[in-house]
Amino acid sequence: MYEQLRKSITTLAFVAASLASSGVGAQAPSTPPALNPDAPDRYIVVPGDTLWGISERFTHSPWRWPELWGLNRDQIKNPHLIFPGNVILLDRATGTLSLAPGTVKLSPKIHDAGSTDTAIPSIPAAVIEPYLTQPLVIEPDGLDNAPTIVATQEDRVIIEAGNRAYVRGIGSSNEEDWSVYRPGQALIDPDTDRTLGYEAIYLGRARRIRAGEPSTVQLTKVTQEVTRGDKLVPAGPVQAVNYAPHAPKTPIRGRVMTIYGSVGKTGESGPYSIITINRGRADGVEVGHVMALYRYGATVTEPAKEKYQPATIIHLPEERYGLVFVFRVFDRVSYALVMRITRPVHALDVVRNP
């Protein structure tokens, strides 16, 4: 039952964005990335840098940083190749980047986590980290049979970290660590009005401290209020992913369904916001895909020039205004990080090949 539950909430293993499996080299644009007029001849990498951010200093197509470095198929499998303190040199004749002599080579290395010698990430890891385990996409009835909190310690309405709760449905499971969820809003395809799934809102973590029916659990982490009726799902490990950016191999066109971190009631958002897209693995979307944002082309009516002539319906063109980076993919839904925009992102905007 628990294995089926894992599948129903789509806790799928991430797809490593490697050149060998995604065909990056085969579909890469033939024209080299154009350099910025004010691109520096050298740059010293500092903690907090990202491969995307560094590349943006040299080109207006930062997602094409593998081309700037001339990486081959083996190297791009692990894009974490550059470390704080490295000196990056620009060869204007070839339009490529390299490391100054005496710095580390462009090859994978193992470093202590948290040290200043840790390789810089492709995109800001801290921004997307909460979304690597949540929110999840679930089927319409995906949490119906999940273990449920039926009572709380001392009949508390809201449970906090350190509090206990009583859960029905764990039974004889050997799982000790659980994630706590609550069904969230429906994800509706704006093109078809079809419900693609529901978000499962991540509330925290719990550890079973007494088996039985009901079982007793203790909340070890709480990110939102936990109460009776909330659901438990076996906590699985988060798998690391190499976020090698690349364009889709085939044409993909989708729409923005929801926006996290939106401002006010307009449904707008800015850079480093998280959006959901109504396209997923079944549509050819992969982890690492870079997509362009377009304002959806509206229609306007031009009045008739003559009294008995019909009005003219004019479809306005879609206007490109930004880029997003896909970092988590489900069957019909994807999550993407807004990287660069010249106007706020709106729900229903279009995402297309860059």
KAJO-V269588 format. One record per backbone hydrogen bond with DSSP energy under -1.0 kcal/mol. NH is the residue of the N-H (numbers start at 1). CO is the residue of the C=O. E is the energy in kcal/mol with one decimal. If there is no record, write none. Layout:
nh=(NH | NH)
co=(CO | CO)
e=(E | E)
//
This chain:
nh=(5 | 6 | 7 | 8 | 9 | 10 | 11 | 12 | 17 | 18 | 22 | 23 | 27 | 28 | 36 | 39 | 43 | 45 | 49 | 51 | 52 | 54 | 55 | 56 | 57 | 58 | 59 | 64 | 65 | 67 | 68 | 69 | 71 | 76 | 78 | 81 | 85 | 86 | 88 | 89 | 90 | 91 | 95 | 96 | 97 | 98 | 100 | 103 | 107 | 115 | 118 | 120 | 128 | 129 | 131 | 132 | 136 | 138 | 139 | 142 | 144 | 146 | 148 | 149 | 150 | 151 | 153 | 155 | 156 | 159 | 162 | 163 | 165 | 166 | 167 | 168 | 173 | 178 | 179 | 180 | 181 | 182 | 184 | 187 | 189 | 193 | 196 | 198 | 199 | 200 | 201 | 203 | 204 | 205 | 206 | 207 | 208 | 209 | 210 | 215 | 216 | 217 | 218 | 219 | 220 | 221 | 223 | 224 | 229 | 230 | 231 | 232 | 233 | 235 | 244 | 246 | 254 | 256 | 257 | 260 | 263 | 272 | 273 | 275 | 276 | 277 | 278 | 281 | 282 | 283 | 284 | 285 | 288 | 289 | 290 | 291 | 292 | 293 | 294 | 295 | 300 | 302 | 309 | 312 | 314 | 316 | 321 | 322 | 323 | 324 | 325 | 326 | 327 | 328 | 330 | 334 | 335 | 336 | 337 | 338 | 339 | 340 | 342 | 345 | 348 | 349 | 350 | 351 | 352)
co=(1 | 2 | 3 | 4 | 5 | 7 | 6 | 10 | 242 | 16 | 18 | 19 | 23 | 24 | 58 | 36 | 88 | 86 | 46 | 121 | 122 | 50 | 51 | 52 | 54 | 55 | 55 | 61 | 62 | 64 | 64 | 65 | 66 | 72 | 75 | 79 | 45 | 83 | 43 | 98 | 41 | 96 | 91 | 91 | 68 | 89 | 87 | 100 | 105 | 112 | 115 | 82 | 124 | 125 | 128 | 129 | 200 | 198 | 8 | 139 | 141 | 143 | 168 | 230 | 166 | 166 | 164 | 152 | 153 | 226 | 219 | 160 | 217 | 151 | 215 | 148 | 170 | 206 | 233 | 204 | 231 | 201 | 199 | 197 | 194 | 189 | 187 | 138 | 185 | 136 | 182 | 180 | 180 | 221 | 178 | 218 | 176 | 216 | 216 | 167 | 210 | 165 | 207 | 163 | 205 | 205 | 203 | 203 | 149 | 227 | 181 | 147 | 179 | 177 | 242 | 288 | 351 | 349 | 276 | 274 | 268 | 338 | 270 | 336 | 258 | 334 | 255 | 330 | 331 | 280 | 281 | 280 | 326 | 286 | 246 | 324 | 352 | 322 | 350 | 319 | 314 | 312 | 306 | 302 | 300 | 298 | 293 | 293 | 340 | 291 | 337 | 289 | 335 | 335 | 333 | 277 | 328 | 275 | 325 | 273 | 323 | 323 | 321 | 269 | 256 | 346 | 294 | 254 | 292)
e=(-2.0 | -2.3 | -1.8 | -2.4 | -1.6 | -1.6 | -1.8 | -2.2 | -1.4 | -2.0 | -2.0 | -1.9 | -1.4 | -1.1 | -2.9 | -1.8 | -2.0 | -2.7 | -2.0 | -2.6 | -2.1 | -2.7 | -2.2 | -1.7 | -1.3 | -1.2 | -2.3 | -2.2 | -1.2 | -1.1 | -1.4 | -1.7 | -2.1 | -2.1 | -1.4 | -1.9 | -3.0 | -2.1 | -3.6 | -3.4 | -2.5 | -2.8 | -2.3 | -1.1 | -2.7 | -2.0 | -3.0 | -1.6 | -2.2 | -1.6 | -1.4 | -2.7 | -1.0 | -1.7 | -1.6 | -1.7 | -1.2 | -3.0 | -1.2 | -2.4 | -1.3 | -1.3 | -2.6 | -2.6 | -2.7 | -1.3 | -2.2 | -2.1 | -1.6 | -3.1 | -3.3 | -2.2 | -2.3 | -2.8 | -2.9 | -2.7 | -1.9 | -3.1 | -3.4 | -2.8 | -3.0 | -1.2 | -3.6 | -3.1 | -3.1 | -3.0 | -2.9 | -2.2 | -2.2 | -2.2 | -3.1 | -3.3 | -1.0 | -2.1 | -2.8 | -2.4 | -2.8 | -2.6 | -1.6 | -2.8 | -2.4 | -2.6 | -2.5 | -2.7 | -1.8 | -1.5 | -3.1 | -1.5 | -3.0 | -1.6 | -2.6 | -2.5 | -2.6 | -2.1 | -1.7 | -2.0 | -2.7 | -2.6 | -2.8 | -3.4 | -2.1 | -3.5 | -1.3 | -2.4 | -2.2 | -2.5 | -1.9 | -3.3 | -2.4 | -1.6 | -1.7 | -2.1 | -3.0 | -1.9 | -1.8 | -2.1 | -3.3 | -2.7 | -2.9 | -2.9 | -2.7 | -3.4 | -1.3 | -2.7 | -3.3 | -3.2 | -2.5 | -1.0 | -2.3 | -2.7 | -2.4 | -2.9 | -2.0 | -1.5 | -3.0 | -1.7 | -2.9 | -2.3 | -2.8 | -2.7 | -2.3 | -1.4 | -2.0 | -2.2 | -2.6 | -1.7 | -2.5 | -2.2 | -2.3)
//
